[in-house]
């Protein structure tokens, strides 16, 4: 049976879409236009150099068995100056490693679990200008095309990419080339406002955080010099506001609970003379806590409010994850560089083009 041209066009378009996919690393940067930091010259602008990046496969979103076809980076948009691109004599190698972002050492050659595959060069590659109004990059991004590399990591191994620069058009010297760099992502959500007291409405806010840092809650406009507690739930998100009259008779109807009542923990305290305060505690530095929500709400004694109590809004923070990528780098001829310095959890936002 003959197919009409329109019928033939549909699978062709689907095929074109399938070949234009891209996986971003870290994966939680898919909806973030620009990270908080930049990378001044890694991985491609460190002059004559040898640079490795390990990417933990637990954070890779390239489908196993698919081919990586390009390695991409994006300009840092918080920088306003133009960075001129340079010509590089470049080689790119890809392989796997038994090391992770947390423990990879500086010994280049022993970092690969097996011989890597050369996917580019050695050949000339010219970096484009960054933030150049006369030659803007599409979506602020450029790609290094590579020989397709099938992403199929052995059990317990992670992706290792090595950039070898044998010379540059700047005489082999490093140069400034600001790329966007990621940090952990820790969203904060504020719940419904609390109930008013004579001098205002108590308000809490939380600071973005991650394992290995502190949970921090800041309080403002609460009753002055008032005994108070911060109720906390760990592993549970804010819930829809519910009345507190069954627990605290006489409390104003506008005072609602916003935490799950089944798993509450409390921290005590007293507000300052200006109705401020804060609470904090250390979060163990273990990745098992990454992605964990912590929700909080303040409760305050206030003799001139209905029921003698008022509450703040609820607030929730989700613990972030350090980028699970690490750089090993040396400003030296790639063939003689055996050891490099380490930047742990250092990750220029990377795009893995794949089929």
Backbone torsions as a table, in degrees:
resi	resn	phi	psi	omega
1	UNK	NA	134.2	178.6
2	UNK	-80.2	141.7	177.2
3	UNK	-100.7	140.4	176.6
4	UNK	-69.3	152.0	-178.6
5	UNK	-52.5	-38.8	-179.8
6	UNK	-63.3	-35.5	179.4
7	UNK	-67.3	-38.1	178.3
8	UNK	-69.6	-31.2	-175.6
9	UNK	-68.6	-33.6	-176.1
10	UNK	-59.6	-53.9	179.5
11	UNK	-64.9	-28.5	177.6
12	UNK	-64.9	-42.0	177.8
13	UNK	-66.4	-40.6	177.9
14	UNK	-61.5	-39.2	178.8
15	UNK	-64.5	-41.3	180.0
16	UNK	-62.8	-41.1	177.5
17	UNK	-63.4	-40.9	-176.5
18	UNK	-64.7	-27.3	-177.2
19	UNK	-90.1	0.7	-174.8
20	UNK	-115.0	26.1	-177.5
21	UNK	-83.3	158.4	-179.5
22	UNK	-147.6	133.3	177.1
23	UNK	-106.2	128.2	-178.3
24	UNK	-94.8	145.8	178.4
25	UNK	-132.0	125.6	-0.3
26	UNK	-67.6	152.2	-174.2
27	UNK	-66.3	-24.5	-179.6
28	UNK	-79.3	6.3	176.2
29	UNK	-94.2	6.2	179.7
30	UNK	-59.2	-31.3	-179.0
31	UNK	-109.3	14.2	-178.2
32	UNK	-113.2	119.6	-173.7
33	UNK	-74.6	-26.9	-177.6
34	UNK	-156.8	132.6	178.2
35	UNK	-79.0	173.3	-175.3
36	UNK	-80.7	-12.5	-175.4
37	UNK	-126.0	176.5	173.3
38	UNK	-136.6	163.0	174.5
39	UNK	-111.1	116.5	-171.5
40	UNK	-71.5	-32.1	-178.3
41	UNK	-154.6	0.5	175.4
42	UNK	-97.3	141.1	8.3
43	UNK	-98.2	-7.3	-165.9
44	UNK	-110.8	-7.5	-173.5
45	UNK	-116.6	27.5	-178.3
46	UNK	-93.9	19.3	-179.7
47	UNK	73.2	-156.0	174.0
48	UNK	-63.1	116.1	-165.6
49	UNK	-161.4	166.7	170.7
50	UNK	-129.8	122.5	-175.1
51	UNK	-133.7	130.8	175.2
52	UNK	-118.6	144.1	171.2
53	UNK	-127.6	126.4	172.0
54	UNK	-98.7	134.2	177.7
55	UNK	-119.6	114.5	-179.3
56	UNK	-63.9	129.2	-175.6
57	UNK	-65.9	-20.7	178.3
58	UNK	-62.0	-23.5	179.0
59	UNK	-105.4	2.9	179.6
60	UNK	-82.9	137.3	178.6
61	UNK	-114.2	8.4	170.6
62	UNK	-67.7	126.5	179.8
63	UNK	-62.4	133.8	178.1
64	UNK	-59.5	134.3	-179.1
65	UNK	94.9	-13.2	176.9
66	UNK	-87.7	161.5	-176.6
67	UNK	-99.1	130.6	171.1
68	UNK	-78.9	126.4	-173.9
69	UNK	-115.0	-11.6	178.1
70	UNK	-159.8	158.9	174.8
71	UNK	-122.3	121.2	-173.2
72	UNK	-123.3	156.1	177.4
73	UNK	-139.8	162.2	178.6
74	UNK	-127.6	151.0	-179.4
75	UNK	-69.4	151.7	176.4
76	UNK	-82.6	119.1	-174.8
77	UNK	-84.0	-9.5	175.9
78	UNK	-77.4	-19.1	173.5
79	UNK	-84.5	138.4	-176.8
80	UNK	-106.6	-14.0	-178.2
81	UNK	-81.1	155.5	175.5
82	UNK	-82.1	133.8	171.2
83	UNK	-107.8	119.0	179.5
84	UNK	-73.5	135.8	175.4
85	UNK	-74.0	160.2	179.2
86	UNK	-130.2	159.2	174.9
87	UNK	-86.6	136.3	-178.9
88	UNK	-121.9	145.3	164.1
89	UNK	-94.4	102.7	-163.5
90	UNK	-118.7	142.7	168.0
91	UNK	-131.6	137.6	177.6
92	UNK	-122.3	131.7	178.0
93	UNK	-122.4	144.2	177.2
94	UNK	-130.6	140.6	175.5
95	UNK	-162.7	-158.2	-178.5
96	UNK	-126.6	159.2	-179.0
97	UNK	-140.7	149.1	174.8
98	UNK	-82.8	-9.0	179.0
99	UNK	-83.4	162.7	177.4
100	UNK	-117.7	175.4	175.2
101	UNK	-60.6	-25.8	-177.1
102	UNK	-81.3	-21.7	-172.9
103	UNK	-135.7	5.9	-178.7
104	UNK	-61.8	133.8	179.6
105	UNK	-90.1	-179.6	-177.3
106	UNK	-89.2	5.9	-177.5
107	UNK	-87.3	99.5	-171.8
108	UNK	-51.7	-57.5	-168.8
109	UNK	-65.1	-34.1	-177.4
110	UNK	-86.2	-1.2	178.9
111	UNK	-74.1	-29.2	177.2
112	UNK	-77.7	132.7	177.9
113	UNK	-72.7	-26.6	177.6
114	UNK	-150.0	171.3	-177.9
115	UNK	-57.4	129.4	-179.9
116	UNK	-75.6	167.5	177.5
117	UNK	-104.1	128.8	174.6
118	UNK	-78.8	121.2	-174.8
119	UNK	-113.1	-7.1	174.0
120	UNK	-149.9	133.5	172.7
121	UNK	67.0	-155.4	4.6
122	UNK	-62.3	129.4	-177.1
123	UNK	-160.4	168.8	179.2
124	UNK	-73.8	134.3	172.6
125	UNK	-138.2	127.4	-178.7
126	UNK	-104.5	119.1	176.9
127	UNK	-71.3	138.5	177.1
128	UNK	-76.6	161.5	171.8
129	UNK	-66.3	146.2	175.9
130	UNK	-103.8	139.1	176.7
131	UNK	57.3	33.0	179.9
132	UNK	-88.4	111.8	-177.3
133	UNK	-63.8	-21.4	179.6
134	UNK	-86.4	-13.2	178.8
135	UNK	-148.5	65.6	-176.5
136	UNK	-66.6	144.0	176.9
137	UNK	-78.9	144.1	175.1
138	UNK	-64.4	118.9	-177.1
139	UNK	58.3	21.2	178.3
140	UNK	66.6	23.4	-170.3
141	UNK	-130.9	150.0	171.4
142	UNK	-133.1	159.8	-177.2
143	UNK	-129.5	146.6	169.0
144	UNK	-99.3	111.4	179.1
145	UNK	-71.7	140.8	-178.5
146	UNK	-132.4	160.6	169.5
147	UNK	-62.2	128.4	-175.5
148	UNK	-50.8	132.3	-179.8
149	UNK	-120.3	119.9	-178.3
150	UNK	-73.2	121.9	-179.7
151	UNK	-84.0	102.1	-179.4
152	UNK	-147.3	71.8	-173.4
153	UNK	-68.2	134.1	172.3
154	UNK	-59.8	156.2	-179.1
155	UNK	-54.7	131.3	176.7
156	UNK	78.3	9.1	-179.4
157	UNK	-115.6	158.0	-175.3
158	UNK	-124.3	161.6	-177.5
159	UNK	-76.7	135.4	178.9
160	UNK	-127.7	121.0	-179.9
161	UNK	-114.6	131.5	-179.9
162	UNK	-120.5	131.5	176.6
163	UNK	-109.8	121.5	177.6
164	UNK	-113.0	116.4	177.9
165	UNK	-109.5	114.7	-175.7
166	UNK	-90.3	-13.2	178.4
167	UNK	177.5	159.2	179.2
168	UNK	-133.9	164.8	177.3
169	UNK	-74.8	3.1	174.5
170	UNK	-106.6	25.7	178.5
171	UNK	73.2	22.9	177.4
172	UNK	85.5	0.5	-177.7
173	UNK	-82.9	151.4	172.2
174	UNK	-63.0	155.7	177.4
175	UNK	-145.0	158.6	-178.2
176	UNK	-78.1	128.7	-177.4
177	UNK	-153.9	83.4	-168.2
178	UNK	-74.1	111.9	174.2
179	UNK	-103.5	152.9	177.1
180	UNK	-65.5	136.3	-179.7
181	UNK	-127.4	140.6	-173.6
182	UNK	-88.6	159.9	167.7
183	UNK	-135.8	-176.6	177.9
184	UNK	-69.4	153.1	178.4
185	UNK	-111.1	123.5	-176.0
186	UNK	-137.2	87.8	-176.4
187	UNK	-67.5	142.3	174.3
188	UNK	-116.0	131.5	179.3
189	UNK	-120.0	132.2	176.8
190	UNK	-104.0	134.0	-179.4
191	UNK	-85.6	-166.9	-179.4
192	UNK	-62.0	148.6	178.8
193	UNK	-58.4	155.1	175.8
194	UNK	-77.0	-169.0	-179.1
195	UNK	-99.7	147.4	-172.8
196	UNK	-76.4	148.5	168.9
197	UNK	-120.7	-174.2	-173.1
198	UNK	-57.5	-39.2	-172.9
199	UNK	-100.5	5.8	-180.0
200	UNK	146.4	-153.7	179.1
201	UNK	-131.5	123.2	-179.4
202	UNK	-61.4	137.8	-177.6
203	UNK	-135.6	133.3	174.2
204	UNK	-118.0	153.9	173.1
205	UNK	-140.7	154.2	-178.7
206	UNK	-117.6	151.1	179.4
207	UNK	-96.2	134.2	173.7
208	UNK	-53.1	141.2	-175.8
209	UNK	-155.6	-179.7	-178.3
210	UNK	-155.1	169.2	172.3
211	UNK	-57.1	138.2	-176.6
212	UNK	93.6	-3.2	175.0
213	UNK	-124.1	-170.8	-175.0
214	UNK	-104.9	138.6	163.3
215	UNK	-70.3	131.6	-177.7
216	UNK	-138.0	126.2	179.6
217	UNK	-120.4	128.6	179.8
218	UNK	-110.4	137.3	-176.5
219	UNK	-117.5	139.5	174.8
220	UNK	-144.5	162.0	176.3
221	UNK	49.2	37.7	175.1
222	UNK	-92.2	168.9	172.3
223	UNK	-55.9	138.1	-175.6
224	UNK	-74.5	143.9	176.8
225	UNK	45.3	54.2	-175.3
226	UNK	-116.6	131.9	169.3
227	UNK	-59.7	141.2	-175.8
228	UNK	-153.7	164.8	172.9
229	UNK	-134.2	148.4	170.2
230	UNK	-106.0	114.4	176.4
231	UNK	-85.7	138.4	-175.0
232	UNK	-133.7	142.6	166.5
233	UNK	-123.5	134.0	-179.7
234	UNK	-108.9	125.1	-179.4
235	UNK	88.2	2.5	178.5
236	UNK	-127.3	140.3	-179.6
237	UNK	-85.3	169.3	172.4
238	UNK	-57.3	148.1	177.2
239	UNK	-113.3	167.9	176.9
240	UNK	-60.6	138.2	-179.0
241	UNK	-54.8	138.0	179.2
242	UNK	-134.2	154.8	-177.0
243	UNK	-68.5	148.1	179.2
244	UNK	-106.3	5.3	-174.8
245	UNK	-64.3	-28.1	179.9
246	UNK	-70.5	-26.0	-179.1
247	UNK	-95.3	-38.4	-178.1
248	UNK	-124.2	88.4	-177.5
249	UNK	-56.9	136.1	177.1
250	UNK	89.5	-11.1	-179.6
251	UNK	-65.7	149.3	-177.3
252	UNK	-61.6	145.6	-179.3
253	UNK	-63.1	-25.5	179.6
254	UNK	-73.3	-12.1	178.6
255	UNK	-85.8	106.0	-176.4
256	UNK	-115.4	148.5	171.8
257	UNK	-82.4	144.2	-178.4
258	UNK	-131.0	10.5	177.8
259	UNK	-117.1	152.6	173.3
260	UNK	-64.0	124.7	-175.5
261	UNK	-76.5	-4.5	-173.2
262	UNK	-84.5	-22.2	-172.9
263	UNK	-130.1	36.3	-174.9
264	UNK	-75.2	139.2	167.3
265	UNK	-124.1	148.1	-177.0
266	UNK	-125.6	147.9	171.9
267	UNK	-121.8	131.0	-178.1
268	UNK	-89.2	172.8	177.3
269	UNK	170.9	-177.2	176.1
270	UNK	-138.9	134.5	-179.5
271	UNK	-73.7	161.7	177.9
272	UNK	-79.8	176.7	178.5
273	UNK	-65.2	-15.0	177.2
274	UNK	-106.7	11.1	175.8
275	UNK	75.9	25.9	178.2
276	UNK	-109.4	175.2	178.5
277	UNK	169.2	-172.1	179.8
278	UNK	-177.4	160.6	178.0
279	UNK	-137.1	150.8	175.8
280	UNK	-155.8	155.2	172.7
281	UNK	-157.1	155.1	-175.6
282	UNK	-80.5	138.0	176.3
283	UNK	-101.9	121.8	-177.9
284	UNK	-54.0	141.2	-176.7
285	UNK	-82.0	75.9	-179.7
286	UNK	-138.7	128.5	-174.7
287	UNK	-64.1	-14.7	178.6
288	UNK	-64.1	-20.3	179.5
289	UNK	-88.0	-8.2	179.4
290	UNK	-61.6	137.4	-179.5
291	UNK	83.5	0.8	-177.9
292	UNK	-79.7	128.9	174.7
293	UNK	-83.7	142.5	171.7
294	UNK	-126.5	123.2	-179.8
295	UNK	-114.3	151.0	-175.6
296	UNK	-147.5	156.2	174.9
297	UNK	-157.2	140.5	-178.4
298	UNK	-96.1	146.4	176.9
299	UNK	-128.4	130.6	-170.6
300	UNK	-132.5	138.1	172.2
301	UNK	-74.6	134.4	177.6
302	UNK	-154.1	103.2	-171.3
303	UNK	-63.7	-19.5	-176.9
304	UNK	-99.1	10.9	175.3
305	UNK	-108.0	154.1	178.1
306	UNK	-54.1	130.2	-179.4
307	UNK	73.9	-1.8	177.8
308	UNK	74.6	15.6	-176.3
309	UNK	-140.5	150.5	167.6
310	UNK	-138.1	160.6	178.0
311	UNK	-128.1	159.1	175.5
312	UNK	-89.7	-179.5	167.4
313	UNK	-65.9	165.2	168.2
314	UNK	-90.3	159.0	177.7
315	UNK	-148.9	150.3	-176.9
316	UNK	-140.0	136.4	173.8
317	UNK	-124.1	138.4	174.5
318	UNK	-103.8	125.2	-175.8
319	UNK	-65.6	130.9	-179.1
320	UNK	-83.0	176.6	177.9
321	UNK	-125.2	127.2	173.1
322	UNK	-56.0	141.1	176.3
323	UNK	-52.9	127.3	-175.5
324	UNK	-89.7	60.2	175.9
325	UNK	-142.4	148.0	179.8
326	UNK	-141.1	143.1	179.0
327	UNK	-103.3	138.8	168.7
328	UNK	-120.0	126.5	-170.3
329	UNK	-148.0	149.8	177.8
330	UNK	-149.4	134.7	174.7
331	UNK	-90.6	86.5	-174.6
332	UNK	-164.6	162.1	176.3
333	UNK	-56.5	130.6	-174.9
334	UNK	-58.2	-30.5	-177.0
335	UNK	-77.5	-16.1	-179.0
336	UNK	-114.0	-11.3	-179.7
337	UNK	-74.4	116.3	-179.6
338	UNK	-108.0	-24.5	-179.4
339	UNK	-133.0	144.1	-180.0
340	UNK	-132.1	166.3	172.8
341	UNK	-78.0	162.8	-175.2
342	UNK	-124.1	132.9	169.3
343	UNK	-116.9	102.9	-174.2
344	UNK	-75.7	137.0	179.1
345	UNK	56.5	37.0	180.0
346	UNK	-103.9	122.0	-171.1
347	UNK	-145.7	95.5	163.9
348	UNK	-57.1	133.3	-178.8
349	UNK	-56.2	124.7	-170.7
350	UNK	-120.6	139.5	177.7
351	UNK	-113.6	122.8	175.9
352	UNK	-101.8	100.5	174.2
353	UNK	-68.4	138.6	-178.3
354	UNK	-151.2	163.0	178.8
355	UNK	-90.6	NA	NA
